[in-house]
């Protein structure tokens, strides 16, 4: 699902393509939440000017200099989390794809923004793939710089993740997105008097209020109060609305 409510930031687009080692056009549409025909035109022009490269396996995909066909599915799993963002109708000021210099694993970074009267709350998300091959190598920062969301394509990983939380190898406040079941869930723990986890269970998050409540309780956000900074955070949505108003005014119609 794509809401088409953000203006395309070409620097953001090129950064994602350049860091992807191959990304489907359909996934770019999900990431940027923009107009599909506009995105197609921009990508076609970049490919024609040899800024990026284009190829096709059932659907168009783009890359900078090299393509990793196995990576296409991995990136697709990461991008599938955008279905939750769009389902909950959460706005975001920035989205980027970055590769870890040591593990070479890619992660998706999303700066989500929520209006609260005269202030803006920014929830910074880091979305990473977790699978049996990287289960023991995946590192989750203790600093809580981001809300960590792990994407699983094998539901059986739940037990292994719970074991790592009990052993304190993973933080308790991580979120799991099952891209096959298309659900997001968190963990509830019960502890002994000395702080050891004696029981852990998974709880599905079904709506935006539960999602934001979880992030807020765990203090996984920053507050923006400066009016200029708020405008900067919301600029892609504001620009999209302005473009729509100009379009309908030019057509002599109205926007519903």
C-alpha positions in Angstrom: 0.0 0.0 0.0 1.3 3.4 -1.0 -0.3 6.6 0.3 1.3 8.9 -2.3 1.6 11.8 0.2 5.3 12.7 0.0 7.1 14.7 -2.6 10.1 12.9 -4.1 13.5 14.0 -2.7 15.9 13.1 -5.5 18.9 13.1 -3.1 17.0 10.6 -0.9 16.1 8.5 -3.9 19.7 8.3 -5.3 21.1 7.5 -1.9 18.8 4.5 -1.5 19.6 3.2 -5.0 23.4 3.8 -4.6 23.5 1.9 -1.3 21.2 -0.9 -2.3 23.2 -3.1 -4.6 19.9 -3.5 -6.4 16.3 -2.4 -5.5 13.0 -3.0 -7.2 11.1 0.1 -8.5 8.1 -1.2 -6.6 10.1 -1.1 -3.3 11.3 2.4 -4.1 7.7 3.5 -4.4 6.9 2.0 -1.0 10.0 3.7 0.6 9.3 7.1 -0.9 5.5 7.0 -0.7 5.2 9.1 -3.8 3.5 9.3 -7.2 4.3 6.2 -9.2 4.4 7.8 -12.7 6.6 10.6 -11.4 9.0 8.1 -9.8 9.1 6.1 -13.0 9.9 9.2 -15.1 12.7 10.3 -12.8 14.2 6.8 -12.7 14.0 6.5 -16.5 15.8 9.8 -16.9 18.6 8.8 -14.5 19.0 5.5 -16.2 19.1 7.2 -19.6 21.7 9.7 -18.4 23.7 6.7 -16.9 23.5 8.1 -13.4 22.1 4.7 -12.3 21.6 1.4 -14.1 18.4 -0.3 -14.9 17.6 -4.0 -15.5 14.5 -6.2 -15.3 13.5 -9.6 -13.7 9.7 -9.6 -14.0 9.9 -6.0 -12.8 12.3 -3.1 -13.1 15.2 -2.8 -10.6 17.9 -0.2 -10.3 21.4 -0.1 -9.0 24.6 2.1 -9.0 27.5 -0.1 -10.2 26.9 -3.7 -9.2 24.0 -5.9 -8.6 23.5 -8.7 -6.0 20.5 -10.7 -7.1 20.2 -12.3 -3.7 20.2 -8.9 -2.2 17.0 -8.0 -4.0 15.0 -10.3 -1.8 16.8 -9.1 1.3 16.0 -5.5 0.6 12.4 -6.5 -0.3 12.0 -8.0 3.2 13.3 -4.7 4.8 11.0 -2.6 2.7 8.0 -4.8 3.6 8.0 -3.0 6.9 6.8 0.1 5.1 3.4 -1.7 4.9 3.1 -1.2 8.7 4.1 2.5 8.4 1.5 3.1 5.7 -1.2 1.0 7.4 -0.8 3.1 10.6 -0.6 6.2 8.4 2.6 7.4 10.1 4.5 10.2 8.4 8.3 10.2 8.2 10.8 13.0 7.3 13.6 10.8 6.1 14.3 7.3 4.9 17.6 5.8 4.1 19.3 2.5 3.4 22.8 1.9 4.9 25.3 -1.0 4.9 27.1 -2.0 8.1 30.9 -1.7 7.4 31.7 -4.9 9.3 28.8 -7.3 8.6 27.8 -5.8 5.2 24.2 -6.3 6.3 21.8 -3.5 5.2 19.4 -1.7 7.5 16.6 0.7 6.8 16.5 4.0 8.8 13.2 5.9 9.1 12.7 9.1 11.0 8.9 9.0 11.8 7.2 12.2 12.9 4.1 12.7 15.0 2.3 16.1 15.6 1.5 16.8 19.3 0.0 20.3 19.3 2.9 22.8 19.1 5.6 20.1 19.2 6.8 17.3 17.0 7.9 13.9 18.3 10.4 12.1 16.2 10.7 8.3 16.5 13.9 7.1 14.9 13.5 3.5 13.6 16.2 1.1 12.5 14.9 -1.9 10.5 17.2 -4.9 10.1 16.8 -8.4 8.7 17.4 -11.3 11.1 17.8 -14.9 9.9 19.5 -18.0 11.1 22.7 -17.1 9.3 23.2 -13.8 11.1 21.5 -14.6 14.4 24.8 -14.8 16.4 26.4 -11.9 14.6 23.6 -9.3 14.7 24.4 -6.5 17.1 21.8 -4.3 18.7 23.2 -1.1 20.3 22.6 -0.6 24.0 22.4 3.2 23.6 18.7 3.2 22.4 19.7 5.6 19.6 17.0 4.0 17.5 13.9 1.8 18.0 15.2 -1.5 16.7 12.9 -3.5 14.5 13.9 -7.0 13.3 12.3 -8.4 10.2 11.9 -12.1 10.2 10.9 -14.2 7.2 10.9 -17.4 9.2 8.4 -17.4 12.1 10.4 -20.1 13.9 13.0 -17.5 14.8 10.7 -16.2 17.5 12.0 -18.8 20.0 15.7 -18.0 19.2 15.1 -14.3 19.7 13.4 -14.9 23.0 16.3 -16.9 24.2 18.7 -14.0 23.3 16.5 -11.6 25.2 16.5 -13.8 28.3 20.3 -14.1 28.1 20.4 -10.3 27.7 22.1 -10.5 24.3 19.2 -8.5 22.8 17.4 -5.6 24.5 13.8 -6.2 25.7 12.4 -3.2 23.8 13.1 -4.6 20.3 10.2 -5.0 17.9 9.7 -7.9 15.5 8.0 -7.6 12.1 7.1 -11.0 10.5 7.0 -10.2 6.8 5.1 -13.4 6.0 2.3 -13.0 8.5 2.5 -9.2 8.1 2.3 -8.5 11.8 4.4 -6.5 14.2 4.9 -7.5 17.8 6.8 -6.7 21.0 7.7 -8.7 24.1 6.3 -8.7 27.6 8.6 -10.1 30.3 8.2 -11.1 33.9 11.3 -10.9 36.1 12.5 -12.4 39.4 13.5 -10.3 42.4 17.1 -10.2 41.2 16.1 -9.0 37.7 16.4 -12.2 35.7 13.7 -12.9 33.1 11.6 -15.9 34.1 8.8 -15.5 31.5 8.6 -13.9 28.1 5.7 -13.7 25.6 5.1 -12.0 22.3 2.3 -9.4 22.0 1.0 -8.2 18.6 0.7 -4.5 18.0 -2.5 -3.9 16.1 -2.8 -0.1 15.7 -0.8 3.1 15.7 -1.7 4.0 19.3 -0.2 0.8 20.6 2.8 1.3 18.4 3.4 4.9 19.7 2.6 3.9 23.2 5.3 1.2 23.1 7.9 3.6 21.7 7.0 6.4 24.2 7.1 4.1 27.3 10.5 2.9 26.3 11.6 6.6 25.6 12.5 5.9 22.0 11.9 9.4 20.7 13.1 13.0 20.6 11.0 16.1 20.9 11.3 18.9 18.4 10.0 22.3 19.5 11.7 24.8 17.2 9.3 26.0 14.6 11.9 26.1 11.8 13.0 22.6 12.6 9.4 21.4 12.6 8.9 22.9 9.1 12.0 21.1 7.9 10.8 17.8 9.3 7.4 18.2 7.5 8.7 19.7 4.3 8.1 16.7 1.9 4.5 16.5 3.0 4.0 20.3 2.8 5.5 20.4 -0.7 3.3 17.6 -1.8 0.2 19.4 -0.7 1.4 22.6 -2.4 1.9 20.7 -5.7 -1.6 19.2 -5.4 -3.1 22.7 -4.8 -1.3 24.1 -7.8 -2.4 21.2 -10.0 -6.1 21.5 -9.1 -6.0 25.3 -9.4 -4.5 24.9 -12.9 -7.2 22.4 -13.8 -9.9 24.6 -12.4 -11.1 21.8 -10.2 -10.9 21.1 -6.5 -9.2 18.7 -4.2 -11.4 16.4 -2.1 
